[in-house]
Amino acid sequence: MGYRVLVVDDEAVIRARLKGYFEKEGYEVLEAQDGDQMWQEFERQHIDLVMLDINLPGVDGLSLARELRSKSHVGIILVTGRDETIDKIVGLEMGADDYVTKPFELRELLVRVKNLLWRMSLVKKAVADSAEQVDADDNIIAFNDYILELNSRQLTHNGESIKLTKAEFELLTAFSLHPQQVLSRERLMMQTSHRDQDVNDRTIDVIIRRLRNKLSADLFVTVHGEGYLFAAKVKD
C-alpha cells in the first residue's frame, strides 16, 4: 500500500490502538504526542495523512491544522470528543479534510482514511491531466488579473501571491477549467478531496466563501437551486 500515516494524540493508549490497527491493515504508522513532535516527523520524512486530535497540550489541533494546510497538501482528519456541527465547520475552515468524534469505531475510521487517500489520488491525477490540457509547457490558467499555476499550485494577483488551501486550489481549478458554466455542488464535491458525507453541501459553501474572501467576490456567482458559476473570462 505504501501510505504513511501520522497519529497526533496526547493519549498514549489511543496512539497505540491506532498504530496497531492500521499497521495490520498495511499502513506505516508514526506517532506524535503534540505539535512539536508532529513537526519533527514532518521534517524527517514524507507524510500522506495526519489523524490530528483537537485537544492537544500547547498548540491545539485546529491551529495545527490551519498551519499544516498552509504548508502542505497532506490529508488531515481531525479527531475530537465533541460532536457539534459548528466544530465540523470550523475544522473545515481550518483546512481539515474530514472529522471524527470519540469514541470512534476503528473500521469506520479505516473507511474514512481509505476514502480520503483515494480522493486525494483522484484529484492529483485530475490536476495533472487538466494541466496537460491547459498548457503543455507551463500549465498556466489566466483570468482577469489572476494567474493560476497548476504545477506549483500557486495563485498570483497583479504579481502578489495569494495562499490557497488544498481544497481552495482544487475548487478554483475546477471553476477555471469550466468558466461561464453552472456547476452543481455534487459536481464540485467530486473535484475535491473532501468526502461527500456528513457536511455535504455545506463543505462546498464554506470553501467558496473562503475563495470569495481571497479573490474578487463577484467571480463566484450563486445560481439558486443549481450551484455556482465562475464569471471570469479565462484566457487561452
PyMOL commands that set and color helices and strands:
alter all, ss='L'
color gray80, all
select helices_A, chain A and resi 12-24+35-44+61-71+85-93+106-134+166-177+185-190+201-214+217-219
alter helices_A, ss='H'
color red, helices_A
select strands_A, chain A and resi 4-8+28-32+49-53+75-80+98-101+140-143+146-149+154-157+160-162+182-183+220-223+227-230+234-235
alter strands_A, ss='S'
color yellow, strands_A
deselect
rebuild
show_as cartoon
